[in-house]
Amino acid sequence: MLPRYQYILKYRGQYGDEWEAVLKACHKRCAERTLEVLKQNGSIFIKLGQHLSSMKYLLPEEWTATFVPLQDHCPVSSYDSIAAMVLKDTGLPLDEHFDHFAKTPIGAASLAQVHLATMKGTGQEVAVKVQHPALEEWVPLDLFLTRTTFSIVKFFFPEYDLEWLSNEMESSLPLELDFALEGRNALRTKEYFSKRHNSPLVVPDVIWGIRRILVMENVSGHRTDDLNYLDSNGIDRDEVSGALAHIFNEMIFGDTPLHCDPHGGNIAIRKHNHRRKPNFDIILYDHGLYRDIPKQLRRDYAKLWLAVIDADEIGMRKYAYDVAGITDDQFPLFASAITGRDFMTATKSVVSTRSEREKEKVSGAMGEGMLQEMTNTIADERKLVQLLGKVPRIILLILKTNDLTRSLDENLHTRDGPVRNFMILARYCSKTVLQEQVEIIGQTGSILWPSNFLRLLGAWTSFTRVEIKLSL
């Protein structure tokens, strides 16, 4: 695969006008070969492929689209191996925990699978998430092979340094493999959103959990892109889109951790017949990959987005540096990555719907950026992959979450397009900035002091200005 890319880049001039088609074909062939290797090796390699499929801000469409089947193609561990693991980890056989335990899982992922069961004594129907038993033996080796693979890629393509991705996997995978931690994350999120009375978010309750086994309330629903289900049940797609925007903006700007893996398989919709608005629930699964965003980072990130929405390029550059250390030379790439828009659009108006031409332009630019300078789009820029290797890991996870939620929204084919979600984002940002200003004013004395009162009035005026602008 690497020699093929080297050959195409070396003899680019010979292809003339056919260069783009040749590069796309190379991407497709290499992606298909990599897909087969990931399937054959299973384990964390499936997880790696799932992660790569969501990185539309980095990889060309030929790669991300090819890896999409990995969301559903996952290994299934045998019933006997699961029973043996439960006995080993708890000291009791399955029938001491459950009156019934389905032998066939209702779903399987790269790290675990889920079985329906009935709690012993109470008769409660539950979903039991069990880790693939073989992971304990193979994960250290798989991580080593992943790290070695990215090191080899870096050796042949020094400008294509993806070692940060293997480093992120090495730090995040132990957290995802600790189901007791996942249970605590779920309960923390459930408690936080239970106080948001208008939120339709449902987090399945946790019965009990240990490192490799998690027993949860059984809550099922339909995928968010099941448009037939939404339409036939009178569920407004725009309301679903808005609810998702509220949930994940609350996680970014509120005092709760961020769910960093909101792909289509981890979110479900169900009809709520006893509530008029909204008439649906959003069910959130898989709470293993969470991150707490530091307060100051949340505030600077809010200021960055307010600058984006105001098309204030000077402010965008300032807060891009504060948030991620982005220099002026790196800024055009970062602006495209964080907004999912062409740079010129990102600095003028991000609330317009992305055209197919713009999607292709951004995707093509990002794909070419893997291997060469992004000329013809952003002259003399460093490659996006080099940029992402230098920004803080938490920013990469926020980027990933942004891209996944943006994809969820586009799959809903809403009437309003991205406009409504940008308005929701702007309100969270302006509220976050207002709270910071009120806190700073409060540290200098009473708000009744003339100077503090004037500062508070100025902060409220700025907040109101954003609200008025959004309502126009």
JOMO-V640880 format. One record per backbone hydrogen bond with DSSP energy under -1.0 kcal/mol. NH is the residue of the N-H (numbers start at 1). CO is the residue of the C=O. Records with the same first field share a line. If there is no record, write none. Layout:
NH: CO ; CO
This chain:
5: 1
6: 2
7: 3
8: 4
9: 5
10: 6
11: 7
14: 11
15: 12
18: 15
19: 16
22: 18
23: 19
24: 20
25: 21
26: 22
27: 23
28: 24
29: 25
30: 26
31: 27
32: 28
33: 29
34: 30
35: 31
36: 32
37: 33
38: 34
39: 35
40: 36
41: 37
42: 38
45: 42
46: 43
47: 43
48: 44
49: 45
50: 46
51: 47
52: 48
53: 49
55: 52
56: 54
58: 55
59: 55
63: 60
64: 60
65: 61
67: 63
70: 67
71: 68
72: 69
73: 69
74: 72
82: 78
83: 79
84: 80
85: 81
86: 82
87: 83
88: 84
89: 85
90: 86
91: 87
96: 93
97: 94
98: 94
99: 118
100: 118
102: 116
106: 114
107: 114
109: 112
113: 130
114: 107
115: 128
117: 126
118: 100
119: 124
120: 97
123: 119
126: 117
127: 216
128: 115
129: 214
130: 113
131: 212
132: 111
135: 132
138: 134
139: 135
142: 138
143: 139
144: 140
145: 141
146: 142
147: 143
148: 144
149: 145
150: 146
151: 147
152: 148
153: 149
154: 150
155: 151
156: 152
157: 153
160: 157
165: 162
166: 162
167: 163
168: 164
169: 165
170: 166
171: 167
172: 168
173: 169
176: 172
177: 173
178: 175
179: 211
182: 178
183: 179
184: 180
185: 181
186: 182
187: 183
188: 184
189: 185
190: 186
191: 187
192: 188
193: 189
194: 190
195: 192
196: 193
197: 195
199: 196
202: 282
207: 215
208: 215
210: 213
214: 129
215: 208
216: 127
217: 205
218: 125
222: 269
226: 223
227: 225
230: 226
231: 227
232: 228
233: 229
234: 231
235: 230
240: 236
241: 237
242: 238
243: 239
244: 240
245: 241
246: 242
247: 243
248: 244
249: 245
250: 246
251: 247
252: 248
253: 249
254: 250
256: 254
258: 291
260: 289
263: 261
266: 263
268: 283
269: 222
270: 281
272: 279
281: 270
282: 200
283: 268
284: 202
285: 266
290: 288
291: 258
298: 294
299: 295
300: 296
301: 297
302: 298
303: 299
304: 300
305: 301
306: 302
307: 303
308: 304
309: 305
310: 306
311: 308
312: 307
313: 311
316: 312
317: 313
318: 314
319: 315
320: 316
321: 317
322: 318
323: 319
324: 320
325: 321
326: 320
331: 327
334: 330
335: 331
336: 332
337: 333
338: 334
339: 335
340: 336
346: 342
347: 343
348: 345
349: 345
359: 355
360: 356
361: 357
362: 358
363: 359
364: 360
365: 361
366: 362
367: 363
368: 364
369: 365
370: 367
371: 368
372: 368
375: 373
378: 374
381: 378
387: 383
388: 384
390: 387
391: 387
396: 392
397: 393
398: 394
399: 395
400: 396
401: 397
402: 398
403: 399
404: 400
405: 401
406: 402
407: 403
408: 404
409: 405
410: 406
411: 407
413: 410
419: 416
422: 418
423: 419
424: 420
425: 421
426: 422
427: 423
428: 424
429: 425
430: 426
431: 427
432: 428
433: 429
434: 430
435: 431
436: 432
437: 433
438: 434
439: 435
440: 436
441: 437
442: 438
443: 439
444: 441
449: 446
453: 449
454: 450
455: 451
456: 452
457: 453
458: 454
459: 455
460: 456
461: 457
462: 458
463: 459
464: 460
465: 461
466: 462
467: 463
468: 464
469: 465
470: 466
471: 467
